[in-house]
Amino acid sequence: MQNDSAWRIERIQARIVDIPTIRPHKFSFGAINRQSPVIVQLWLANGACGFGEAATIGGPSWNEESPETILHAIQEYLAPAATGGDARKFCEHFARFEAVCKGNMFAKSAVEMALVDAVARSLDVPAWQLLGGKRIQSLPLAWTLASGDSRLDLEEAEKMLQSRRHRLFKLKIGARSPADDVEHVERIARGLDGRATMTVDVNQAWDGNTARRFLPRLVDAGVTLIEQPVAKWNVQALREATQALGDTALVMADESLCSPQDAFQLASQRACHVFSLKVAKHGGLLRTREVAAIADAADIGWYGGTMLETSLGSAASAHVFATLSDRHHGCELFGPQLLVDDIVGQPMEVRDFELQLPDGPGFGVEVDAKRLDRYDRARQGLAPKTVDFGRRHAESGN
């Protein structure tokens, strides 16, 4: 049994890494050609080291946080608040984070991930054991078709089917006119000819009237799940779409769903059929479980979303998803496959169209220090040098 001092947080380091994508990944609000997650490394007095990650999509295009603001929040506020504390007290750390830094949920989630990973590794157990216990062994793994070109998307889908990696496909739409987007979906549906499950993500691009007009056409094309068709604030339009579709297709909330309070509002208004769970937007693994508990109580399904993390962040998400109910609609933790390289030695296994949820210790993946250094933005001269808070704190004499 380790004494209390062994759990002291000694040092916290954060850095931005820049990894190119294998192809442009298009959304309603733009396209990305590289992903720039913030990687957190945390050391305990007992010698254990844990890692966390926060990734955004398109910098601040998805929400208010960017890699640069996440790095700043961690270095200047969250790391000082956590250093010296007991790593096991996850909820106490989150309360302290809330006191020193409002919002910034992506940054908070990355530090909490590193805490959980370090504690789990200290105990030589998988992280899911600290999060309620494993209930699910694998999840159907979706792949997003987001080149914007129907022919290329179909070719990509065929390769995924043949390799038995994916038969659940999400189409990113909303960048073109609604009519053009629907025709794009229809072309892909004809090409797949019932051999795969199709979902779409509108990424808030439509208003209520557009949604009422075009959602039925998406359903007629064979789409079974429609993600965030309207602006995140427009819960009324989301509710109307949910009621209008009935049981012909499911409406999923994503950008409208960040906090447990958002979850309660959506559930009380019956504004969606499915919650898209994303660890970063909820503020961590524990708050993801809080949101999922509201879904379970309200008879709402869940879907394991992604912010296109590396295998590190994807594995952390997989650990919390493994503890949830079986009322799911699969997951999309495909982020590592979209990147030209990864920061871990061995990614999670995909077998027979399903992601095999990992065991431990920690998040069950091992970060490759050389790869982490290779893509470190500071080492490439693109940003100020990475700050190691624990070391800076010690050198200042504070």
C-alpha positions as CSV (number, residue, x, y, z in Angstrom):
1,M,0.0,0.0,0.0
2,Q,1.4,3.4,-1.0
3,N,1.4,6.2,1.5
4,D,-0.4,9.4,0.7
5,S,2.7,11.3,-0.3
6,A,3.3,8.8,-3.1
7,W,0.2,10.2,-4.9
8,R,1.6,13.8,-5.0
9,I,1.6,15.4,-8.4
10,E,5.2,16.4,-9.0
11,R,5.2,17.8,-12.6
12,I,2.8,18.6,-15.4
13,Q,4.0,19.3,-19.0
14,A,1.8,20.2,-22.0
15,R,2.7,20.6,-25.7
16,I,1.0,20.9,-29.1
17,V,1.8,18.3,-31.7
18,D,1.0,18.8,-35.4
19,I,0.2,15.6,-37.4
20,P,-0.9,15.8,-41.0
21,T,-4.1,14.0,-42.1
22,I,-4.1,11.4,-44.9
23,R,-6.5,13.5,-46.9
24,P,-8.5,16.7,-46.5
25,H,-11.3,16.2,-44.0
26,K,-14.2,18.6,-44.8
27,F,-16.9,20.0,-42.6
28,S,-19.7,22.5,-43.1
29,F,-17.4,25.1,-41.7
30,G,-14.2,24.3,-43.6
31,A,-11.6,21.5,-44.0
32,I,-8.5,20.4,-42.1
33,N,-5.2,19.0,-43.4
34,R,-3.6,18.4,-40.1
35,Q,-4.6,17.8,-36.5
36,S,-3.0,19.6,-33.6
37,P,-3.9,18.0,-30.3
38,V,-2.5,19.1,-27.0
39,I,-0.7,16.3,-25.1
40,V,-0.4,16.5,-21.3
41,Q,2.2,14.5,-19.4
42,L,1.9,14.2,-15.6
43,W,4.4,12.7,-13.1
44,L,3.6,11.4,-9.6
45,A,5.9,11.2,-6.6
46,N,5.8,7.4,-6.9
47,G,7.3,7.6,-10.3
48,A,4.2,6.9,-12.3
49,C,3.6,8.9,-15.5
50,G,0.2,9.5,-17.1
51,F,-0.9,11.1,-20.4
52,G,-3.9,13.0,-21.5
53,E,-5.0,14.7,-24.7
54,A,-7.3,17.4,-25.9
55,A,-8.0,17.8,-29.7
56,T,-10.1,20.3,-31.5
57,I,-11.4,20.1,-35.0
58,G,-10.2,23.0,-37.2
59,G,-8.7,24.9,-34.4
60,P,-11.4,27.1,-32.9
61,S,-13.8,26.5,-35.7
62,W,-15.8,23.9,-33.7
63,N,-16.0,25.8,-30.5
64,E,-14.3,28.5,-28.5
65,E,-11.1,26.6,-27.6
66,S,-8.1,26.1,-29.9
67,P,-4.8,24.2,-29.4
68,E,-3.1,27.5,-28.3
69,T,-5.8,28.4,-25.8
70,I,-5.9,24.9,-24.4
71,L,-2.1,25.0,-23.9
72,H,-2.3,28.4,-22.3
73,A,-5.0,27.4,-19.9
74,I,-3.1,24.3,-18.8
75,Q,0.2,26.0,-18.4
76,E,-1.0,29.1,-16.6
77,Y,-3.9,27.9,-14.5
78,L,-4.7,24.2,-14.4
79,A,-1.2,22.8,-13.9
80,P,-0.4,25.3,-11.1
81,A,-3.7,24.3,-9.5
82,A,-3.0,20.6,-9.7
83,T,0.7,20.4,-8.9
84,G,1.3,19.3,-5.3
85,G,-2.2,17.8,-5.0
86,D,-3.3,14.2,-4.5
87,A,-3.8,12.6,-8.0
88,R,-6.5,10.3,-6.7
89,K,-8.9,13.1,-5.9
90,F,-10.3,13.5,-9.4
91,C,-13.5,15.4,-8.4
92,E,-11.6,17.7,-6.0
93,H,-9.2,18.6,-8.9
94,F,-12.1,19.4,-11.2
95,A,-13.7,21.7,-8.6
96,R,-10.3,23.5,-8.2
97,F,-10.1,23.8,-12.0
98,E,-13.6,25.4,-12.1
99,A,-12.5,27.9,-9.4
100,V,-9.4,29.1,-11.3
101,C,-10.5,28.8,-14.9
102,K,-14.1,29.0,-16.1
103,G,-15.1,27.1,-19.2
104,N,-12.1,25.6,-21.0
105,M,-13.5,22.1,-20.8
106,F,-11.1,20.7,-23.4
107,A,-8.1,21.8,-21.3
108,K,-9.6,20.4,-18.1
109,S,-10.4,17.1,-19.8
110,A,-6.8,16.6,-20.9
111,V,-5.4,17.1,-17.4
112,E,-8.1,14.8,-15.9
113,M,-7.1,12.1,-18.4
114,A,-3.5,12.3,-17.3
115,L,-4.6,12.0,-13.7
116,V,-6.7,9.0,-14.3
117,D,-4.0,7.4,-16.5
118,A,-1.3,8.0,-13.8
119,V,-3.4,6.6,-11.0
120,A,-4.4,3.6,-12.9
121,R,-0.8,2.8,-13.9
122,S,0.2,3.2,-10.3
123,L,-2.3,0.5,-9.3
124,D,-1.5,-1.6,-12.4
125,V,-5.2,-1.6,-13.5
126,P,-7.1,-0.5,-16.6
127,A,-8.6,3.0,-16.4
128,W,-12.1,1.5,-16.8
129,Q,-11.7,-0.1,-13.4
130,L,-11.6,3.4,-11.8
131,L,-14.6,4.5,-13.9
132,G,-17.2,2.0,-12.9
133,G,-16.1,-1.3,-14.4
134,K,-16.2,-2.7,-17.9
135,R,-19.6,-3.6,-19.4
136,I,-18.9,-3.5,-23.1
137,Q,-16.1,-5.4,-24.9
138,S,-16.4,-3.9,-28.4
139,L,-18.3,-1.2,-30.3
140,P,-19.2,-0.9,-34.0
141,L,-16.7,1.6,-35.4
142,A,-17.9,4.3,-37.8
143,W,-15.8,5.9,-40.6
144,T,-16.5,9.4,-41.7
145,L,-16.7,10.0,-45.5
146,A,-15.6,13.7,-45.8
147,S,-13.7,14.2,-49.0
148,G,-16.7,16.0,-50.4
149,D,-16.4,14.0,-53.6
150,S,-19.1,11.3,-54.1
151,R,-16.8,9.1,-56.2
152,L,-13.9,9.3,-53.8
153,D,-16.2,8.7,-50.8
154,L,-17.6,5.6,-52.4
155,E,-14.2,4.3,-53.3
156,E,-13.1,4.9,-49.7
157,A,-16.2,3.1,-48.4
158,E,-15.6,0.1,-50.6
159,K,-12.0,-0.3,-49.2
160,M,-13.3,-0.1,-45.7
161,L,-15.9,-2.8,-46.3
162,Q,-13.5,-5.1,-48.0
163,S,-11.0,-4.8,-45.2
164,R,-13.8,-5.5,-42.6
165,R,-13.0,-2.3,-40.7
166,H,-16.1,-0.3,-41.2
167,R,-19.7,-0.8,-42.3
168,L,-21.1,2.2,-40.5
169,F,-20.4,5.4,-42.4
170,K,-21.0,9.0,-41.5
171,L,-21.3,11.6,-44.3
172,K,-20.3,15.2,-43.5
173,I,-22.6,17.6,-45.2
174,G,-23.7,21.2,-44.9
175,A,-21.0,23.0,-46.9
176,R,-23.0,23.0,-50.1
177,S,-26.6,23.8,-50.8
178,P,-29.0,21.4,-49.1
179,A,-30.2,20.0,-52.4
180,D,-26.6,19.3,-53.5
181,D,-25.9,17.7,-50.2
182,V,-28.9,15.5,-50.4
183,E,-28.0,14.4,-53.9
184,H,-24.5,13.6,-52.7
185,V,-26.0,11.4,-49.9
186,E,-28.3,9.7,-52.4
187,R,-25.4,8.9,-54.8
188,I,-23.5,7.2,-52.0
189,A,-26.5,5.3,-50.8
190,R,-27.1,3.9,-54.3
191,G,-23.5,2.8,-54.5
192,L,-23.6,1.1,-51.1
193,D,-26.9,-0.5,-52.0
194,G,-27.9,-1.5,-48.4
195,R,-24.5,-3.0,-47.5
196,A,-23.7,-0.5,-44.8
197,T,-25.4,1.8,-42.2
198,M,-25.5,5.5,-43.2
199,T,-25.6,8.5,-40.9
200,V,-25.1,12.2,-41.7
201,D,-23.6,15.1,-39.7
202,V,-24.9,18.5,-40.8
203,N,-22.7,20.3,-38.2
204,Q,-25.3,23.0,-37.4
205,A,-25.5,24.2,-41.1
206,W,-29.3,24.2,-41.5
207,D,-32.0,26.4,-40.1
208,G,-35.3,24.9,-38.9
209,N,-37.2,25.4,-42.2
210,T,-34.3,23.8,-44.2
211,A,-34.3,20.8,-41.8
212,R,-38.0,20.3,-42.1
213,R,-37.7,20.3,-45.8
214,F,-34.7,18.1,-46.4
215,L,-34.5,15.7,-43.5
216,P,-37.3,13.5,-45.0
217,R,-35.3,13.2,-48.2
218,L,-32.3,12.0,-46.2
219,V,-34.4,9.4,-44.5
220,D,-35.8,8.3,-47.9
221,A,-32.2,7.8,-49.1
222,G,-31.6,5.3,-46.2
223,V,-30.0,7.5,-43.5
224,T,-30.8,6.2,-40.1
225,L,-29.1,8.8,-37.8
226,I,-28.9,12.5,-38.3
227,E,-26.5,14.6,-36.2
228,Q,-27.0,18.2,-35.2
229,P,-28.9,19.4,-38.2
230,V,-29.5,22.9,-36.7
231,A,-27.5,25.5,-34.7
232,K,-26.6,24.4,-31.2
233,W,-28.8,27.1,-29.6
234,N,-31.8,26.1,-31.6
235,V,-33.1,23.4,-29.3
236,Q,-36.7,24.1,-30.4
237,A,-35.9,23.3,-34.0
238,L,-34.0,20.2,-32.9
239,R,-37.0,19.1,-30.9
240,E,-39.3,19.7,-33.9
241,A,-37.1,17.6,-36.1
242,T,-37.0,14.8,-33.6
243,Q,-40.8,14.8,-33.3
244,A,-41.3,15.1,-37.1
245,L,-39.1,12.1,-37.9
246,G,-40.8,9.9,-35.2
247,D,-39.3,6.4,-35.6
248,T,-38.2,6.7,-39.2
249,A,-34.8,8.0,-38.2
250,L,-33.0,9.2,-35.1
251,V,-31.8,12.7,-34.4
252,M,-28.5,13.1,-32.4
253,A,-27.4,16.1,-30.4
254,D,-23.7,17.0,-30.5
255,E,-22.8,20.7,-30.4
256,S,-26.0,21.3,-28.3
257,L,-24.8,18.8,-25.7
258,C,-21.8,19.8,-23.6
259,S,-22.6,20.0,-19.9
260,P,-24.8,17.8,-17.7
261,Q,-27.2,20.8,-17.6
262,D,-27.4,20.7,-21.4
263,A,-28.2,17.0,-21.2
264,F,-31.0,17.7,-18.7
265,Q,-32.5,20.3,-20.9
266,L,-32.4,18.1,-24.0
267,A,-33.8,15.2,-22.1
268,S,-36.6,17.2,-20.4
269,Q,-37.7,18.6,-23.8
270,R,-37.4,15.3,-25.7
271,A,-35.3,17.2,-28.2
272,C,-33.3,14.3,-29.5
273,H,-33.1,10.5,-29.7
274,V,-29.3,10.1,-29.1
275,F,-26.6,11.9,-27.3
276,S,-23.1,12.2,-28.9
277,L,-20.7,11.8,-26.1
278,K,-17.3,13.4,-26.4
279,V,-14.9,13.5,-23.4
280,A,-13.3,16.8,-24.4
281,K,-16.5,18.8,-24.7
282,H,-17.9,17.4,-21.5
283,G,-14.8,18.4,-19.5
284,G,-13.5,14.9,-18.7
285,L,-14.1,11.2,-18.2
286,L,-16.2,11.6,-15.1
287,R,-18.5,14.3,-16.5
288,T,-19.0,12.1,-19.6
289,R,-20.4,9.5,-17.2
290,E,-22.7,12.2,-15.7
291,V,-24.0,13.0,-19.2
292,A,-24.4,9.4,-20.0
293,A,-26.3,8.8,-16.8
294,I,-28.9,11.4,-17.8
295,A,-29.3,9.7,-21.2
296,D,-29.8,6.4,-19.5
297,A,-32.4,7.8,-17.1
298,A,-34.3,9.5,-19.9
299,D,-34.3,6.5,-22.3
300,I,-32.0,8.3,-24.7
301,G,-29.3,6.3,-26.6
302,W,-25.7,7.3,-26.8
303,Y,-23.0,7.4,-29.5
304,G,-19.2,7.5,-28.9
305,G,-18.1,10.6,-30.6
306,T,-14.6,11.8,-31.5
307,M,-12.6,15.1,-31.8
308,L,-10.2,13.2,-34.1
309,E,-7.8,12.4,-31.3
310,T,-4.7,10.3,-31.6
311,S,-4.7,6.7,-30.2
312,L,-4.1,8.2,-26.8
313,G,-7.3,10.3,-26.5
314,S,-9.2,7.7,-28.4
315,A,-8.2,5.0,-25.9
316,A,-9.2,7.2,-23.0
317,S,-12.6,7.7,-24.6
318,A,-12.9,4.0,-25.2
319,H,-12.3,3.3,-21.5
320,V,-15.2,5.4,-20.4
321,F,-17.4,4.1,-23.2
322,A,-16.7,0.6,-22.0
323,T,-18.4,1.4,-18.7
324,L,-21.7,2.6,-20.2
325,S,-25.0,0.9,-20.9
326,D,-25.5,-1.2,-24.1
327,R,-28.0,1.4,-25.4
328,H,-25.5,2.6,-27.9
329,H,-25.3,3.3,-31.6
330,G,-21.6,2.5,-32.0
331,C,-18.6,4.9,-31.9
332,E,-16.4,6.8,-34.3
333,L,-13.0,6.6,-32.6
334,F,-11.3,6.5,-36.0
335,G,-9.1,9.5,-35.4
336,P,-5.8,7.6,-35.5
337,Q,-6.7,6.2,-38.9
338,L,-7.1,9.7,-40.3
339,L,-3.6,10.7,-39.3
340,V,-0.4,9.9,-41.3
341,D,1.2,8.8,-38.0
342,D,0.3,8.2,-34.4
343,I,2.0,8.9,-31.0
344,V,1.6,5.4,-29.6
345,G,3.4,2.1,-30.3
346,Q,0.4,-0.1,-30.8
347,P,-3.1,1.3,-31.5
348,M,-6.4,-0.3,-30.5
349,E,-7.4,-3.3,-32.5
350,V,-10.3,-3.2,-35.1
351,R,-11.7,-6.6,-35.9
352,D,-14.8,-7.6,-37.9
353,F,-16.0,-4.0,-38.1
354,E,-15.7,-3.4,-34.3
355,L,-13.3,-1.5,-32.1
356,Q,-12.0,-3.8,-29.4
357,L,-12.2,-1.7,-26.2
358,P,-8.8,-1.8,-24.5
359,D,-7.6,-3.1,-21.1
360,G,-4.9,-1.6,-19.0
361,P,-2.8,-0.6,-17.4
362,G,-3.9,2.9,-17.6
363,F,-5.5,3.6,-21.0
364,G,-3.8,0.5,-22.5
365,V,-1.6,2.3,-25.0
366,E,2.0,3.3,-24.7
367,V,3.1,6.7,-25.9
368,D,6.2,6.7,-28.1
369,A,8.4,9.5,-26.9
370,K,10.3,9.7,-30.2
371,R,7.1,10.2,-32.2
372,L,5.8,12.7,-29.6
373,D,9.0,14.7,-30.0
374,R,8.9,14.4,-33.8
375,Y,5.6,16.2,-34.1
376,D,6.1,18.7,-31.2
377,R,5.3,22.1,-32.5
378,A,7.8,23.8,-30.3
379,R,10.6,21.6,-31.7
380,Q,9.5,22.5,-35.2
381,G,9.9,26.2,-34.3
382,L,6.3,27.0,-34.8
383,A,5.4,28.1,-31.3
384,P,7.0,29.2,-28.0
385,K,9.0,26.5,-26.2
386,T,6.9,24.0,-24.2
387,V,6.7,25.0,-20.5
388,D,7.1,22.3,-17.9
389,F,5.2,23.7,-14.9
390,G,6.6,21.5,-12.2
391,R,10.2,22.4,-13.2
392,R,9.4,26.1,-13.7
393,H,7.7,26.1,-10.3
394,A,10.7,24.5,-8.6
395,E,13.2,26.8,-10.2
396,S,11.3,29.9,-9.2
397,G,11.5,28.9,-5.6
398,N,7.8,29.1,-5.1
